[in-house]
Amino acid sequence: MWILWPAFLVAGVAELVFFSLFDPFDLHFFGAPLALSRETIYAMGFFGFWGLGIASSALTLFLESPPESSSAKGVRGSGG
């Protein structure tokens, strides 16, 4: 839940901002216009932004976690 809900909220905001600036029918994929309905393009955009938000939240939690201590591995320090 620490990853999915923040990503969901960010995806909603990102979709609102992105599609307020760009019309779905003006988007092209490798030079060809998308032959999809407007709702399908909105849904694909939402899930794409949600995926980016999930990756961002997961990376944040990964980098926030403390490293394993050397005493937990049974390695002695240089002090003897």
N, C-alpha and C positions, 0 to 999 in steps of 0.2 A: 504494500500500500504506500510505502514511502517513495516508490518510483512511479506508479501508475497515475495516481491522482494529480500530482503536480504536472506531470506530462500531459494529462488530459486537459487541464485548465490552460496550459500554455498553447496546446494545439488549437483550442477554441479561439483564443485571442489571435494567434498567428493566422488562422484561416480568415477571421474577420478582417484583419489588416490586409492580408495578401489579396483576397478577392474583392476588397473595396477599391484596390488599385488596378487590378487586372480582371478583364472579362474572361470567363472560361473559354469562350469561343475564339478568343484571340490567341490562345496558347497553341504552340506548335511543338511536335515531338519529332526531332530529327528532320525538320523542315516541312513535315506534313501536318496539316491541321488535325486535331483530335476529332474522330468521328464518334463521339460519345455524347450522351445527354448532359445537360448542365448539372443535374443532381449527381450523376456519376463522377463528374470531374470534381465537384465539391467534396464528395465522399473520399475520393482518392487523395485529394489534397489534405483533408482532415487526417486520414490514417498515415499519410506521409509525415505530416507535422507531428503527429502523435509518436511515430517511430523515432523521429529526431529528439523529441522530448524525453522519451524513455531512455535513449542512449545517453543523453546529457545527464539525466538524473542518476542513472546507474554509474556513470563515470564519476559523478560527484560523490556518491556514497562509497565507491571503491577508493577514491583518493582520500576521503575523510577518515577511513578506518585506520586505526593505529597499527604500526608494523608489529610483527611478532617479536617478542623479546628474546635475546640470546639465551637467557637462563631457561626458557621453556624448551629449547632444543637440546639442552645439556652441554652447551659450549661454555667453557670457562673464559673469563675475561683475562686480560693481560696482567692483571694485578696478582694472580696466583691464587 
